[in-house]
Amino acid sequence: MSSWAIDQVGTIDEELAAILKNELSRQRTTLQLIASENFTSPAVMAATASVLTNKYAEGYPSKRYYGGNRIVDEAEDLARQRVCALFGAEHANVQPHSGASANLAAYMALVNPGDTIMAMSLDQGGHLTHGSPVSITGKIYRFVPYGVTPYSKDGSGERIDLEQLRDLAKKENPKLIVAGTTAYTRIIDPLPFRQIADEVGAKLLFDVAHPAGLIAGGVHPNPVGIADVVTFTTHKTLRGPRGGAILTGAELAKAVDSAVFPGLQGGPLEHVIAAKAVAFFEALQPSFKEYAERAVLNAKALAAALSELGFRLVSGGTENHQVLLDLRTFDAELTGKAAQDSLDRAGITCNRNQIPNDPRPPFVTSGLRLGTPAETTAGMGQEEMAVIASLIAKVLRRCGDEETEKEVLHEVHELCAQFDPYRSLSV
Ligand SMILES: *Cc1c(COP(=O)(O)O)cnc(C)c1O
């Protein structure tokens, strides 16, 4: 939100304007290390705050149900053209309200209720919408989970277990195989997934919600043209507004479009689609490639520094924008929940996460997930990652100690003052 937007809200609703101001201040003055978050540009936020929010546009460009969509059509077409250019896709649907909606639409386009789908299990790094029993996806379809290989001392373990996937696929005959993860630090090559899907006659969906920006920036392999359907969120490494998108070849275009509307959604959020168009424009610039490279280098630097300080890195390291810590080597008693809460009070925002074969339940966990997309956008580099690692260790050595939390909070404020993502917005 721009300060202009806050001021506008303030002219009629001071109560909410104060809340918006406080959140802007929180984002600028504390460390944002949630791997699925980013700082969108003022241009992206401004498009989200535009008059396009007023328009009903059920349907697709030039095939709308209501009148008055000539101009909105141009915005949605621009978003579709840009995202197709960005990923080399034949067809794009930019209407999904979120990554979860995009996945549900992809399932609806590719399989029928009751069909078997294989996807990474949640506790090994998959997403809720990959068939968790608490998600609608797990109730509509019959999901068979696959996971990662066991931990190995030399750091070669905890990788997606393609042999297990192949064996299970041969036994279970899935109609669809889902690739993609939410807590996993390695490059995922789409080709072996395609091979296994072909061996068992399954379709392949690649959910690149997390690495979409890394793929757009050319630092991770692009599954477009290899997977039948590619889904992603626009707000993680891609640095756009909160939302989802789907890419397909020409032959599945109609099935995907019908699944999104009228299958699952009503009127699209055209103001958000306009903001997606801005984000795709930004991602098409040469500077975005550099951003994607820096996000990965920063994660590697953060991981290396934390490893030096006694934390075990799940899978032994990282090749993307995430770091997944096993806290047990640092302190056997320390839980992900206690660590997250103490770090939060010290101004370091991150999330607890289950690690593969975690002995603790999902609400407690033994792991912590950190990500570099937001602070890389703010301009931080590898030096700052080393500082952040030492601040994290400082808090967690005395987890829950108020004095330490206060001290670190002060240091965090000083660091963040040098890397304000919204320097141009005066508040
Ligand atoms: C974040 C994520 C989603 C869901 O995105 P929402 O916008 O939160 O619905 C789906 N799949 C994966 C792999 C994700 O990481």
The ligand as an SDF file (V2000), in Angstrom:
LIG
                    3D

 15 15  0  0  0  0  0  0  0  0999 V2000
    1.9190  -21.5170   -1.2910 C   0  0  0  0  0  0  0  0  0  0  0  0
    1.6040  -22.7650   -2.0310 C   0  0  0  0  0  0  0  0  0  0  0  0
    0.3120  -23.0060   -2.5360 C   0  0  0  0  0  0  0  0  0  0  0  0
   -0.9050  -22.2080   -2.1590 C   0  0  0  0  0  0  0  0  0  0  0  0
   -0.9090  -20.8920   -2.3620 O   0  0  0  0  0  0  0  0  0  0  0  0
   -2.0360  -19.9650   -1.6540 P   0  0  0  0  0  0  0  0  0  0  0  0
   -1.9870  -18.7290   -2.4810 O   0  0  0  0  0  0  0  0  0  0  0  0
   -1.6300  -19.7990   -0.2520 O   0  0  0  0  0  0  0  0  0  0  0  0
   -3.3420  -20.6750   -1.7860 O   0  0  0  0  0  0  0  0  0  0  0  0
    0.1240  -24.1340   -3.3200 C   0  0  0  0  0  0  0  0  0  0  0  0
    1.1370  -24.9780   -3.5810 N   0  0  0  0  0  0  0  0  0  0  0  0
    2.3800  -24.8030   -3.0860 C   0  0  0  0  0  0  0  0  0  0  0  0
    3.4300  -25.7850   -3.4030 C   0  0  0  0  0  0  0  0  0  0  0  0
    2.6400  -23.6870   -2.2740 C   0  0  0  0  0  0  0  0  0  0  0  0
    3.8660  -23.5480   -1.7670 O   0  0  0  0  0  0  0  0  0  0  0  0
  1  2  1  0
  2  3  1  0
  2 14  2  0
  3  4  1  0
  3 10  2  0
  4  5  1  0
  5  6  1  0
  6  7  2  0
  6  8  1  0
  6  9  1  0
 10 11  1  0
 11 12  2  0
 12 13  1  0
 12 14  1  0
 14 15  1  0
M  END
$$$$
